[in-house]
Amino acid sequence: MSDTSFNQDLIKSLLDDRKRDRLWRNIRFIVYVLFMAAFLSFLIPSPTITTKQPYVALVRMTGIIMPGQTFSARTVIPNLIDAFKDKQARGVVLLINSPGGSPVQASIIHDKIIQLKHQYHKEVIVVAEDMLASGAYLVATAADKIYVNPDTITGSIGVIMEGFGFTDAIKKLGVSRRVFTAGTNKDRLDSFLPLNPTDVAKVQDLLNEAHENFIEDVIDGRSGKLKGQRDELFSGDFWTGKTAAKLGLVDGTADLWTVLQQQFNVEHYKDYSVEPGLIAMLIRGTESALHLPDLGEVTSAPGLRAELG
């Protein structure tokens, strides 16, 4: 055997050994993490009420309303169902802190709260923190009462669609745009084509329709309580919690503890929005990593998004 062949075989053998070592180190690490997660889950029970005193069920809704986020229908609705099912709870409190987001997700959560209220006959009160705007306010209108901090950003009852136009940039770069469609309107709102009146009218119709749906939900949820003028309330503007109370958008200013004591006559709550354990997060991470995009979900208007805002 030549020296060259011997050296190559030696290098290959060393690399194979290193790969096997790395694989087993990874396996040992994963087993250790799973063991520790199971051990900690056993030692640290899920948060629950240890007192025999009366309490309410609490569900936290925080962040942007969007699929895949903590404030989404998929995440929030199971927590809502568990909270409403609690026969010992005197009511349900929704602690919300959100600037809004997806109109579809907000609408699904809103409708589910109403359905659960009728099914379980429990009073629902929203307590807002820093923000109760846009889609978050839509969700809140499903409750029986809404309370905010005097400085909570409240309202923003409107719909917005955002995007970018690159027509001038593509000309300066000397790039030619090639688009092939089946369907005369499939390339509507292409970021690399100039806007045309037909596209603008189409988008405006969509936004107006979504806005009207938003307005109807607010009027239904705040029936007999709104005090401001329609053009002012539904202009997409926002206010402090103190001003929102004067406009009838909320029922008053109060914090969580005040609401517990004055509205439910309790001092305790059971939190149904517990963060997932380590194992659940690992499983969820694996699920996300294995998810492949649907090639059928191709949009002709990249960068555009609509949201309640």
Stockholm file with secondary structure:
# STOCKHOLM 1.0

chainA/1-309         MSDTSFNQDLIKSLLDDRKRDRLWRNIRFIVYVLFMAAFLSFLIPSPTITTKQPYVALVRMTGIIMPGQTFSARTVIPNLIDAFKDKQARGVVLLINSPGGSPVQASIIHDKIIQLKHQYHKEVIVVAEDMLASGAYLVATAADKIYVNPDTITGSIGVIMEGFGFTDAIKKLGVSRRVFTAGTNKDRLDSFLPLNPTDVAKVQDLLNEAHENFIEDVIDGRSGKLKGQRDELFSGDFWTGKTAAKLGLVDGTADLWTVLQQQFNVEHYKDYSVEPGLIAMLIRGTESALHLPDLGEVTSAPGLRAELG
#=GR chainA/1-309 SS CCHHHHHHHHHHHHHHHHHHHHHHHHHHHHHHHHHHHHHHHHHSCCCCCCSSSCEEEEEEEESCBCTTSSBSHHHHHHHHHHHHHCTTCSCEEEEEEECCBCHHHHHHHHHHHHHHHHHHCCCEEEEEEEEEETHHHHHHTTSSEEEECTTCEEECCCEEEECCCCHHHHHHHTCCCCCCCSSTTTTTTCTTSCCCHHHHHHHHHHHHHHHHHHHHHHHHHTTTTCCSCHHHHTSSCEECHHHHHHTTSSSEECCHHHHHHHHSCCSEEEECCCCCCHHHHHHHHHHHHHCCCCTTCCCSSTTCEEEEC
#=GC SS_cons         CCHHHHHHHHHHHHHHHHHHHHHHHHHHHHHHHHHHHHHHHHHSCCCCCCSSSCEEEEEEEESCBCTTSSBSHHHHHHHHHHHHHCTTCSCEEEEEEECCBCHHHHHHHHHHHHHHHHHHCCCEEEEEEEEEETHHHHHHTTSSEEEECTTCEEECCCEEEECCCCHHHHHHHTCCCCCCCSSTTTTTTCTTSCCCHHHHHHHHHHHHHHHHHHHHHHHHHTTTTCCSCHHHHTSSCEECHHHHHHTTSSSEECCHHHHHHHHSCCSEEEECCCCCCHHHHHHHHHHHHHCCCCTTCCCSSTTCEEEEC
//
